[in-house]
Amino acid sequence: MEKKSETSKYFDTLAIHGGEGKKPENALNNPIFMTSTFSFDSLETAEKTFSFATDDYVYTRGNNPTLKVLEQKMALLEQGVDAVAFASGMAAISSGLFSLLKPGDELIAHRVIYGSTHNLISNLLPAYGIKTKLIDLCSTENLAKVLTPQSRVVFLETPANPTLEIIDIRKISELIAGQGIRLVVDNTFATPYLQRPLELGADLVVHSATKYISGHGDALGGIAISGDQDYIDQLKFAYMCELGGVLSPFNGWLLLRGLKTLGLRMRCHQENAVKVAEFLQQHSRVKKVYYPGLSAHPGHQVARSQMDGFGAIIAFELAGGLSATKNLLNKLKLIKLAVSLGDTETLIEYPFAMTHRSYSPEELHTLGLTAELVRLSIGLEDSRDLITDLEQALG
């Protein structure tokens, strides 16, 4: 599970020490620079800073020492050159897409994505003259059929939310290479511990850092990472700054704290998830289990080829239909009914009526987002307690 970087440091070491410089007053942990603005010693210094001749800070909406460490650390973990921190995952996604598209351009996205991203792509972007198509990207042949000279961005999540579909990042990248099309991958479910899309050919990686990066359900944040420094500078100063989706330094500090244990947590999350998935797969009242770690999952082999593990999100359907699903959700005691994922607590949610309700009934039916589908985000509790809770609720 350990991964070696170009600096010959392993993931867990990079998550703690990567991107770190000498800290003020020799502090072990990064200070929180809770300041909106920074002063200058002279007008000459100010002029150099505003012309980017120095790396000095001006205003936290553009740059902040605490956030800079977070950006550098995430860039190292994702094998990019730099990153931009945002106030939320949706701020990272929307700013990233607007930075790559203009009226008349076309975006192609996988048909199953997070509900708010779906609303952005299906409704908001078209209002600005951007054509969008949602198709099944599990097959690259489907993408080849719909590409046009106006295609400029391909967007996907893998594993997809909430059906855990797996998309071959490398094949998508190879198909669109040399056509002026950018590949944007939401890596929230996998995290850089399990998957690094830039290494597979993606141009931009985005995260809802609220999830596994934070890991504790106490901070909103988003991150965008690229291998192109010029693009990162444009994304930060022409979009993040001007649209204003800036991350609070305090939340940035919380995300830095969460990163220190990311590898440790992901190992435990995944170990628990495998046990829970196997339990659900064998249960007589469970009709279907969606987890890429199961050999029966359609994307299992692709996941093995591009991931270092299968993650900790599971979806499943009950054989008893809607009434059995509602009964399960209401009878759970330890597992909490809530949106979000990646926390220490195990969470269960109902996409049909919660995170994916922006889809039309026809879309939900076509995509298999049935009224019986539930999604589990496996936490760090003892797996035996999680299985006991599921068992009593299913019974």
C-alpha positions as CSV (number, residue, x, y, z in Angstrom):
1,M,0.0,0.0,0.0
2,E,3.0,2.3,0.4
3,K,3.7,4.6,-2.5
4,K,7.1,6.2,-3.2
5,S,7.3,9.7,-4.6
6,E,10.0,11.4,-6.7
7,T,11.6,12.6,-3.5
8,S,11.9,9.0,-2.2
9,K,9.5,9.6,0.6
10,Y,6.5,7.4,1.2
11,F,2.9,8.6,1.3
12,D,2.5,8.6,5.1
13,T,5.7,10.6,5.4
14,L,4.7,13.1,2.7
15,A,1.3,13.5,4.3
16,I,3.0,14.7,7.5
17,H,6.2,16.4,6.3
18,G,5.6,17.2,2.6
19,G,5.5,20.9,1.6
20,E,6.7,21.9,5.0
21,G,9.3,24.6,5.5
22,K,10.8,26.2,8.6
23,K,7.9,27.4,10.8
24,P,7.7,30.6,12.8
25,E,9.2,30.3,16.3
26,N,10.2,26.7,15.5
27,A,6.6,25.6,15.9
28,L,6.1,21.8,15.3
29,N,2.7,22.4,13.7
30,N,1.8,25.0,11.2
31,P,0.4,28.2,12.7
32,I,-3.0,29.5,11.6
33,F,-2.5,32.8,9.9
34,M,-5.9,34.3,10.7
35,T,-5.4,37.5,9.0
36,S,-7.3,39.0,6.1
37,T,-4.5,41.3,4.9
38,F,-0.7,41.6,5.1
39,S,1.4,44.8,5.4
40,F,4.5,46.0,3.5
41,D,7.7,47.5,4.7
42,S,7.8,49.9,1.8
43,L,6.1,50.9,-1.4
44,E,8.9,49.3,-3.3
45,T,8.1,46.0,-1.6
46,A,4.4,46.4,-2.4
47,E,5.1,47.0,-6.1
48,K,7.3,43.9,-6.3
49,T,4.6,41.8,-4.6
50,F,1.8,43.1,-6.9
51,S,3.9,42.4,-10.0
52,F,4.7,38.8,-8.7
53,A,8.4,39.6,-8.4
54,T,8.2,38.2,-4.8
55,D,6.3,35.5,-3.1
56,D,5.1,37.9,-0.4
57,Y,1.4,37.9,0.7
58,V,-1.1,40.6,0.0
59,Y,-4.6,39.4,1.0
60,T,-5.9,36.1,2.1
61,R,-8.4,35.9,-0.7
62,G,-5.4,35.4,-3.0
63,N,-2.8,33.7,-0.9
64,N,-2.2,32.8,2.8
65,P,0.7,31.0,4.4
66,T,-1.5,28.3,6.0
67,L,-3.4,27.6,2.8
68,K,-0.1,27.6,0.8
69,V,1.2,24.7,2.9
70,L,-2.1,22.8,2.3
71,E,-1.8,23.4,-1.5
72,Q,1.8,22.3,-1.7
73,K,1.1,19.2,0.4
74,M,-1.9,18.2,-1.8
75,A,0.1,18.8,-4.9
76,L,2.8,16.4,-3.6
77,L,0.3,13.7,-2.7
78,E,-1.4,13.9,-6.1
79,Q,1.9,14.1,-8.0
80,G,1.0,17.6,-9.4
81,V,3.0,20.8,-9.5
82,D,0.7,23.0,-7.4
83,A,-2.9,23.3,-6.1
84,V,-5.6,25.8,-5.3
85,A,-7.6,25.6,-2.1
86,F,-11.3,26.5,-2.2
87,A,-14.1,27.0,0.3
88,S,-15.8,23.8,-0.7
89,G,-15.6,20.9,-3.2
90,M,-18.3,22.5,-5.3
91,A,-16.3,25.8,-5.4
92,A,-13.3,23.8,-6.7
93,I,-15.4,22.0,-9.3
94,S,-17.4,25.0,-10.5
95,S,-14.3,27.3,-10.7
96,G,-12.3,24.6,-12.4
97,L,-15.0,24.0,-15.1
98,F,-15.6,27.7,-15.7
99,S,-11.8,28.2,-16.1
100,L,-11.7,25.6,-18.9
101,L,-14.9,26.5,-20.8
102,K,-16.4,29.4,-22.7
103,P,-19.8,29.9,-24.5
104,G,-20.0,27.6,-27.4
105,D,-17.8,24.9,-25.9
106,E,-19.0,21.5,-25.0
107,L,-18.5,19.4,-21.8
108,I,-19.0,15.7,-21.7
109,A,-19.5,14.1,-18.2
110,H,-20.2,10.7,-16.9
111,R,-23.9,10.2,-16.4
112,V,-23.6,9.3,-12.7
113,I,-22.1,12.1,-10.6
114,Y,-22.8,13.8,-7.3
115,G,-26.1,15.6,-7.3
116,S,-24.8,19.2,-7.0
117,T,-22.3,18.5,-9.7
118,H,-25.1,17.1,-11.9
119,N,-27.1,20.3,-11.3
120,L,-24.1,22.5,-12.2
121,I,-23.5,20.6,-15.5
122,S,-27.1,20.0,-16.5
123,N,-28.5,23.4,-15.6
124,L,-26.0,26.1,-14.7
125,L,-23.4,25.7,-17.4
126,P,-25.9,25.6,-20.3
127,A,-27.3,28.9,-19.0
128,Y,-23.9,30.4,-19.9
129,G,-23.9,29.0,-23.4
130,I,-22.0,25.8,-22.7
131,K,-23.3,22.6,-24.2
132,T,-23.2,19.6,-21.9
133,K,-23.7,15.8,-22.5
134,L,-24.1,13.1,-19.8
135,I,-23.2,9.7,-21.1
136,D,-21.8,6.3,-19.9
137,L,-18.1,6.7,-19.7
138,C,-17.5,3.2,-18.5
139,S,-17.0,2.5,-22.2
140,T,-14.6,4.7,-24.1
141,E,-16.4,3.8,-27.2
142,N,-19.4,5.8,-26.0
143,L,-17.1,8.9,-25.6
144,A,-15.6,8.4,-29.1
145,K,-19.1,8.5,-30.6
146,V,-20.1,11.9,-29.1
147,L,-16.9,13.9,-29.4
148,T,-17.2,17.0,-31.6
149,P,-14.8,19.9,-32.6
150,Q,-16.4,21.9,-29.8
151,S,-15.6,19.3,-27.1
152,R,-13.3,20.9,-24.5
153,V,-13.7,19.1,-21.2
154,V,-14.4,15.5,-20.1
155,F,-15.5,15.3,-16.4
156,L,-15.9,12.2,-14.3
157,E,-15.8,10.7,-10.9
158,T,-14.3,7.3,-10.3
159,P,-15.5,5.5,-8.3
160,A,-18.8,7.2,-9.2
161,N,-21.2,8.5,-6.6
162,P,-23.2,6.6,-5.6
163,T,-23.1,3.5,-7.9
164,L,-19.4,3.0,-7.6
165,E,-18.9,2.6,-11.3
166,I,-15.3,2.5,-12.3
167,I,-14.0,4.5,-15.3
168,D,-10.7,3.8,-17.0
169,I,-8.9,7.2,-16.6
170,R,-5.9,6.2,-18.8
171,K,-8.1,5.0,-21.7
172,I,-10.2,8.2,-21.6
173,S,-7.0,10.3,-21.5
174,E,-5.5,8.4,-24.5
175,L,-8.7,8.8,-26.5
176,I,-8.8,12.6,-26.2
177,A,-5.1,13.2,-26.4
178,G,-4.0,15.9,-28.9
179,Q,-7.6,17.2,-29.4
180,G,-7.4,20.2,-27.0
181,I,-9.7,18.5,-24.5
182,R,-9.0,18.6,-20.8
183,L,-9.8,15.6,-18.5
184,V,-11.1,16.6,-15.1
185,V,-11.4,13.9,-12.4
186,D,-13.1,14.1,-9.1
187,N,-10.9,12.0,-6.8
188,T,-12.9,12.5,-3.6
189,F,-13.9,8.8,-3.1
190,A,-10.4,7.4,-3.7
191,T,-8.2,10.1,-2.3
192,P,-4.5,10.4,-3.5
193,Y,-3.8,7.5,-1.2
194,L,-5.6,5.0,-3.4
195,Q,-5.6,6.8,-6.8
196,R,-3.6,9.6,-8.5
197,P,-5.4,10.6,-11.7
198,L,-2.7,13.0,-12.9
199,E,-0.3,10.0,-13.3
200,L,-3.0,8.3,-15.4
201,G,-3.3,11.3,-17.8
202,A,-5.8,13.6,-16.2
203,D,-5.3,17.4,-16.5
204,L,-7.1,18.5,-13.3
205,V,-8.0,16.7,-10.1
206,V,-10.6,18.0,-7.8
207,H,-11.6,17.0,-4.2
208,S,-14.3,17.8,-1.8
209,A,-11.7,18.0,1.0
210,T,-14.6,18.1,3.4
211,K,-14.6,14.3,3.1
212,Y,-11.5,12.1,3.6
213,I,-9.0,14.9,3.6
214,S,-10.6,16.4,6.7
215,G,-11.7,13.0,7.9
216,H,-13.6,14.3,10.9
217,G,-16.7,16.0,9.5
218,D,-15.7,19.4,11.0
219,A,-14.4,21.5,8.1
220,L,-15.6,22.4,4.6
221,G,-13.0,22.7,1.9
222,G,-12.1,21.9,-1.7
223,I,-8.9,21.4,-3.6
224,A,-7.9,21.5,-7.3
225,I,-4.5,20.1,-8.4
226,S,-2.8,20.2,-11.8
227,G,0.6,19.5,-13.4
228,D,0.5,22.8,-15.2
229,Q,1.8,25.7,-13.1
230,D,0.6,28.4,-15.5
231,Y,-2.9,27.0,-15.3
232,I,-2.8,26.8,-11.5
233,D,-1.9,30.5,-11.4
234,Q,-4.8,31.3,-13.7
235,L,-7.2,29.2,-11.7
236,K,-6.1,30.9,-8.4
237,F,-5.9,34.5,-9.4
238,A,-8.4,34.8,-12.3
239,Y,-11.1,32.5,-10.8
240,M,-10.7,31.6,-7.2
241,C,-9.8,35.2,-6.3
242,E,-12.4,36.9,-8.5
243,L,-15.2,34.4,-7.8
244,G,-14.3,34.5,-4.1
245,G,-14.5,30.9,-3.1
246,V,-11.6,31.2,-0.7
247,L,-10.9,28.7,2.1
248,S,-10.7,30.0,5.6
249,P,-7.2,29.6,7.1
250,F,-8.7,27.9,10.1
251,N,-10.4,25.3,7.9
252,G,-7.1,25.0,6.0
253,W,-5.4,24.2,9.3
254,L,-8.0,21.5,10.1
255,L,-7.5,20.0,6.7
256,L,-3.7,19.9,7.3
257,R,-4.4,18.2,10.6
258,G,-6.6,15.6,8.8
259,L,-4.0,14.9,6.1
260,K,-1.5,13.7,8.7
261,T,-3.6,10.6,9.3
262,L,-5.0,10.1,5.8
263,G,-3.1,7.0,5.0
264,L,-3.7,5.5,8.4
265,R,-7.4,6.2,8.2
266,M,-7.8,5.0,4.6
267,R,-6.3,1.6,5.5
268,C,-8.7,1.2,8.4
269,H,-11.7,2.5,6.4
270,Q,-11.0,0.0,3.6
271,E,-10.3,-2.9,5.9
272,N,-13.7,-2.3,7.5
273,A,-15.4,-1.8,4.1
274,V,-14.2,-5.2,2.8
275,K,-15.7,-7.0,5.8
276,V,-19.0,-5.1,5.6
277,A,-19.3,-5.7,1.8
278,E,-18.7,-9.4,2.2
279,F,-21.3,-9.5,4.9
280,L,-23.9,-7.7,2.8
281,Q,-23.1,-9.9,-0.3
282,Q,-23.9,-13.0,1.7
283,H,-27.1,-11.7,3.4
284,S,-30.3,-13.2,2.1
285,R,-32.2,-9.9,2.3
286,V,-29.6,-8.0,0.2
287,K,-30.4,-8.1,-3.5
288,K,-27.2,-6.4,-4.8
289,V,-24.0,-4.9,-3.5
290,Y,-22.0,-2.3,-5.3
291,Y,-18.3,-2.3,-4.2
292,P,-15.3,-2.4,-6.6
293,G,-13.4,-4.7,-4.2
294,L,-15.8,-7.5,-5.0
295,S,-14.7,-9.7,-7.9
296,A,-18.3,-9.6,-9.3
297,H,-18.2,-5.8,-9.6
298,P,-18.1,-4.9,-13.4
299,G,-15.3,-2.4,-12.8
300,H,-13.2,-4.7,-10.5
301,Q,-10.3,-5.3,-13.0
302,V,-10.1,-1.6,-14.0
303,A,-10.1,-0.6,-10.4
304,R,-7.2,-3.1,-9.7
305,S,-5.2,-1.6,-12.6
306,Q,-5.5,2.1,-11.6
307,M,-6.1,2.1,-7.8
308,D,-4.1,0.9,-4.9
309,G,-7.2,-0.2,-3.1
310,F,-11.0,-0.1,-3.4
311,G,-12.0,2.5,-0.9
312,A,-14.6,2.5,1.7
313,I,-17.9,3.5,0.0
314,I,-20.5,0.7,-0.5
315,A,-23.9,0.9,-2.1
316,F,-26.5,-1.8,-1.9
317,E,-30.2,-2.7,-2.6
318,L,-32.5,-4.8,-0.5
319,A,-34.6,-7.6,-1.8
320,G,-37.7,-6.3,0.1
321,G,-38.1,-3.2,-2.0
322,L,-38.9,0.3,-0.8
323,S,-40.6,-0.6,2.5
324,A,-37.6,-2.8,3.5
325,T,-35.2,0.1,2.7
326,K,-37.1,2.6,4.8
327,N,-37.3,0.1,7.6
328,L,-33.5,-0.4,7.5
329,L,-32.7,3.3,7.5
330,N,-35.0,3.9,10.5
331,K,-33.8,0.9,12.6
332,L,-30.0,1.5,12.5
333,K,-28.6,2.6,15.8
334,L,-24.8,3.0,15.5
335,I,-24.7,3.9,11.8
336,K,-26.0,7.5,11.3
337,L,-28.4,8.6,8.6
338,A,-26.6,11.6,7.0
339,V,-25.2,13.1,3.8
340,S,-21.4,13.4,3.3
341,L,-18.8,10.7,3.7
342,G,-15.2,10.1,4.8
343,D,-15.8,10.7,8.5
344,T,-14.6,8.6,11.4
345,E,-18.3,7.8,11.9
346,T,-20.1,5.3,9.6
347,L,-22.8,7.2,7.6
348,I,-25.6,5.8,5.5
349,E,-27.6,7.9,3.0
350,Y,-30.5,7.6,0.6
351,P,-29.4,9.1,-2.8
352,F,-32.9,8.9,-4.3
353,A,-34.3,11.5,-1.8
354,M,-31.1,13.1,-0.5
355,T,-27.9,13.7,-2.5
356,H,-29.2,12.9,-6.0
357,R,-32.7,14.3,-5.9
358,S,-31.7,16.9,-8.6
359,Y,-32.0,14.0,-11.1
360,S,-35.3,13.7,-12.9
361,P,-37.4,10.5,-12.2
362,E,-36.6,9.3,-15.7
363,E,-32.9,9.8,-15.2
364,L,-32.9,8.0,-11.8
365,H,-34.7,5.0,-13.4
366,T,-32.3,4.9,-16.4
367,L,-29.2,5.1,-14.3
368,G,-30.3,2.5,-11.8
369,L,-30.5,5.1,-8.9
370,T,-33.5,3.2,-7.6
371,A,-35.7,4.0,-4.6
372,E,-34.1,1.0,-2.9
373,L,-30.5,2.0,-3.3
374,V,-28.6,3.2,-0.2
375,R,-25.0,4.3,0.2
376,L,-22.7,3.5,3.1
377,S,-19.6,5.4,4.0
378,I,-17.7,3.0,6.2
379,G,-16.0,4.7,9.2
380,L,-13.4,3.7,11.8
381,E,-15.5,1.8,14.3
382,D,-14.9,-1.8,14.9
383,S,-16.3,-3.7,11.9
384,R,-18.0,-6.2,14.2
385,D,-20.1,-3.5,15.7
386,L,-21.0,-2.2,12.2
387,I,-22.0,-5.7,11.1
388,T,-24.1,-6.2,14.2
389,D,-25.9,-3.0,13.7
390,L,-26.7,-3.8,10.0
391,E,-27.7,-7.3,11.0
392,Q,-30.3,-6.2,13.5
393,A,-31.6,-3.6,11.1
394,L,-31.9,-6.1,8.3
395,G,-33.5,-8.6,10.6
